[in-house]
Amino acid sequence: MVPPGSALPVVAVSCAPMTQVTRVATCTTAVLLSVWTLSAQQKPKTRRIFMSVVDPANKPVLDLTAADFQIKENQIARTVASAVVNQPQRIALMVDNSAASKSALTPLRAGILAFIDAIPANDEIMLLTTGRQLRVRVAPTTDHKKLKDAVGIIYPDDGSPSVLFSGLTETFNRFYRNVPNRWATFVILTTDGPENSNMNPKQFSQLVDALNAREVRLHGIRLTGHGMGAQSDATLVLAQNSGGHIDTLSVPNALPERLKALGELIAQESEQLSRQYQIEYDTDATDLQSTIEVIISRVGLRPIVFAGRLK
């Protein structure tokens, strides 16, 4: 089943076979894609294709604009609305500071600092806590000092549950849903303590659909002491669904090491994503299956098409 959303996953390419490992297809100046589009309920005005472009020496080409791409959908010319490359990541670091996090305060703070140090300077980070209510400690910024200063004033909220689910929804709606030119990334640090968002299964499913449509990558670190709770289980599902990384710790002492490693992983992804174009085109198509032809007007360039955000 194709996840809901407006990105078009590649299933077949006519000009060269796809490689088994990377699901990449290439040709010299044009690529023809037979793609599954969306469910009958999802018919956006804009659709997305993801690709990298290299020159004859196999070096990335990063100066193309929308005018350099032509797209035909079912042999109908479409208007390319945008072609964006070298987008920074916007990383939402969501920290469970509910009562269940009390014993983890010192390694938690140390881990967050190590995570911040690992993130490239041009990627945005925002710091949020989910104990009792969602609090935006620092709005999206590249100022690492400001972020580190805020870490020092994070304390457990005694007697409080977490509101992870409603916090995820609010954060996505405020900082991602209608924000262009940012790769969307969430990092969730959660415990197995009580969760008090009162989100029903239908609402959770709608959240998952929205995250998929925006190509969100979600990573999670779960600190468990008494078995898995609802928010811990949901973090696992969301991370696996988005192709993200998941860690499960029974004691908090490993948090600095694991958060540093996760920051380094995200930094590696940033380097890869910096070479990936996100191309959006306007369409009135309602087909459940379409054939997409992408042509690059500059001679000698080779497109490498991906089935969504690099994983």
N, C-alpha and C positions, 0 to 999 in steps of 0.2 A: 504493500500500500504506500502511495506517495504521501509524505507529510503535507498538511495544509500549508499554504503560503504562496508567495508570488515568484519564487525562484524556480527556474525550469531545470529539472534534473536531466542529464544526458543519458540516453539509453543506447543510441547507436549513431555512428558517424560514417559517412559514405567515403571520405577521402583517404582514410587510413585506419587500421585496426587500433582499438583501444588497448593500452597496456593493462595487465592484470592487477598490478599493484596500485597504480595511481588513478585509474579510471580516466586517463587523459587521451585525447585524440588530437592529431595534428595534421596540417596540410600546408601548402605553400602560401596561398593568398586567400583561400576561402574554406569554410567548413560548413558542412551540411548536417544538421542535427535532426534526428527523429526523436521527439521528446514527449513524455507524458507531461501534461500541463497540470491542471488542478481538478479537484472534485467539482461536481456540478454546483455546489454552494459557493465556491470560491472563484469569482470571475473578476479579477482586478483590472483596472484601466492600464496599469503599468506592470510589465514583467521584467525579470532580471536574468542576465546571463553572466557567468563568471569565467574569466580567462586571463592567462598571461600571454605576453607577446614577446618573441625573441627575434633577433636579427640573424643573418647568415652565420655569424660566429657564435650563435647560441647565447648571446648576451641579452639581458632584459631590455626592452624598449619601454620607456616610462613617460614619453612626451606626446602620446596620442590623445586626441580629443574626440568628442562625439562625431565631428565631421569626418574623421578618418574611418569610421565604421558604417557599413551598410547592412541592413537586416531585412530579410524577406521571410515572412511567416506564411506558409502554405502558398508560396509564390506571390504573395502580396507584399509590396514594399511598405515598411513600417518606419515611422519617425524615431530616430534615436534621440531620446531625451537627455541622456547624460552618459559619460564614460569617465569614471573616476578611478584613479590609481593612487597608491601611496597614502591611503587613508590611515589615520592613527586608530588605535583601539580606545574605546571608552570602557573602563573597567569599574564595575560596581563591586566594592569589597563590603559584603554584608556580614556583620559580626553579631553573633548571638551573645548578648550580655545579660541574658535573663538570669534568674537565681541559680540555674543549673551550671552556670559558667564560673561560679565563685572560686572554685579551687584551681582554675586554670588561668587566673589573671596574669601572673608574671610571665609564663611562657607564651601566653596569647599575645601580650604586648610585644615581647621580643620577636615573635614570629611575624607580626604585622610589619614591624620595622624592617626585618630582613626581606620581606616581600616587596615593600616599597623600594628598597635599594636595588632590587633585581629588575624593576620595570624600566624600559627605555624612557628617556627624557621627554620624547614627544608624545607618549601615550598618556591619556588622561586617566586619573584615578579619582573615584569618589568614595568616601568612607561613611558607612551607615551602620547603625546598631538597631537591633530588633527586639530588645527587652522591653516588655510592656507596650511600647508603641514604636513605630518607625521614627528614627531621628536621623536627619542628614547632618552628620558631624562636619563634613567638608564636601561642598559641591564639586562637580568635576573640575579638576585642576591638574596642571603639570608641576605645581609647586610642591616638591617633596618635603621641604621644611615645614610648610603649613600642615601637611598630612601628618608628619611625625609629631608635631606639637599636639595635634588633636588626639593621637594615640594615648598620650599620657593622662588624658582626662576621661578615658573610658573606664568605667567601674561597673561591676555587676549590680543589677537592679534587684535588690533583695525582695523576695516574695513574688516576683513577677514571672509570667509566662513569656514565651516568644510569640511574635506575630509575623513569622517568616512569610507565610502565604500572602497575606494582605500587603506586607511590605514589598514582596516581589512585584505584585501587581502595580502598586503605586509607583515604585521605582521605574518599572518599565514604561508606564504611561507618561511619567513626568520627564524622563531623561533619555528615552530611546525611541518610542513609537514613531514620533514625527521628526526625529533628528537625523538629517542626512550626513553622509560622508564620515561616518564613524563605524568601525567594526564593533559590534555589541558583545561585551563579555561580562559575565557575572562570576564572582568568587564568593561562595557561601561557606562560612564557618559556623557550624551548628552543633548543638548538643542533642541529647535524647530527652531533654526536659519537655514539659507540657507546651503545647501550641494552642493559641487562643484566637485564631483568625476567623473561625466559624465559616470556612470556605467549603461549599458542597462539591461533590464530584463533578457536576456540570461546570461550575465556575473554574475548577482546577483544569479541566479539559480545555476550556476556552483560553486559559492562561498558556497552556502548553502550545495550543495552535498559534497564539500570537507570538510566542517566542520563536517557534519554527519559521513563521512567515518573515520574521525580521532577521533570520539567520543568526540567532543568539547562540553563543558558546557559553556553557555553564560548567564551572568546575566546583567541586565540593570537598571540604574536609569535615568529617563527622567525628565528633568526640563523644564516645559512648561509654557509659559506666554502668547502666542498668538494663541493657538491651536496647533495641531499636525503637524509637518513637516515630510519630507521624511525620515530623519535619525531617528526621534523619532518613526515613524511607523515601520521602518525596525528593530529597536532594539527590539520592542515588538514581532515581528514575529520571530526573531532569538532566543530570549530568550524562547518563548513558544515552538519552534521547538526542542530545545535542552533540555527541562526540567528544564530550569533555572528560576531564580527569577526576577521579574520585579516590580519596584516602579515608580510611577508617582507623581511628586511634582509640585505644582503651585507656591510655593515660596521656596527660597533656604535655609531658616533658619533650616529646618529639615535635611539638608544633613549630619551633623555630626552624628546624631542619626541613620539615615538610613544606612549610610556607616559602622558605627560600627556594627550594627546588621547584615549587609551583610557579613562583615568579620567574625563574629562569626558563621554564617551559613556555610561559606566555611570551617572554621576550623572544624566544626562538620563533614562535608563531608570528609575532609582529614582523620579524625580518622576512618571513615567507609572504605574509599578506601584503607587505609593501610593494610587491611586484604583481599583485593580482588586480585586474580591472573588474569593476562592477559596472556592467552596461545595462542601462534601463531603456526600454522602448515602449512606445504607446501602442495599444492594440484595442480592437473591438471584437477580437475573436472570442468565441465561446466553446470552441472545440475542446474535447477532452484529450485529444492528441493532435499535435501540430508538427510540421516540418519547418525547422528554422535554418535559414542560410545566412551565415555571417561572412562578409567580405571586408577585408582591410584594403583601403585604397593605396597605401604606400607599398611599392613593389619590394618583394624580397623578404617580407616579414612572415613569421610563422606563428599562428595562434595556437595556444594550448588551452583547450576548453575543459573546465571543471564542472562536476555535478554539484554545484553549490560552493559554499565557503570551504576553503582548504581544511582537511581534517587529518 
